[in-house]
Amino acid sequence: GNLTTITSSVSNVHQIHFKVRGNPRPLRRHRTARGFMYNPSSKYQASFREVVQEMIWNETYSETPAQPLVPEKHQLAMRLVFHMKRPKLHFVANKPGPGRLRPTAPGRLAPTRTDVDNLAKFVLDSLNGLLYADDRQVASIHATKIYDNE
């Protein structure tokens, strides 16, 4: 599977680093149907939140804290790295695997159809109320999408 790497710095004191396995997903625009607004990404965001919550809180706390990890008055700098799945045509005989990358395959930076800002929005919105009180606390973000060579 692919990885989403998230590093958060709080006032240059704390750093949280974790990797979420799976295919990175962009945040899809909210839709209106029959007069109601809905979020087509909500199911995937809930799943992402659960994974992050288990990874961070199960290793740090005996139970999930009532408050977000980063208090509302603190600002964050985040670094997100999205590992995108390479197309099969990047590999010899179209079969992915170690050492099978074609010499003509593009480098690590991934010019995929998915916009990096929508990938970042998915992560930021998903972590609202869990890692931080609100994604407005994110003062700096560095997001990169790269091809996964594995």
Disulfide bonds with the S-S distance in Angstrom:
none
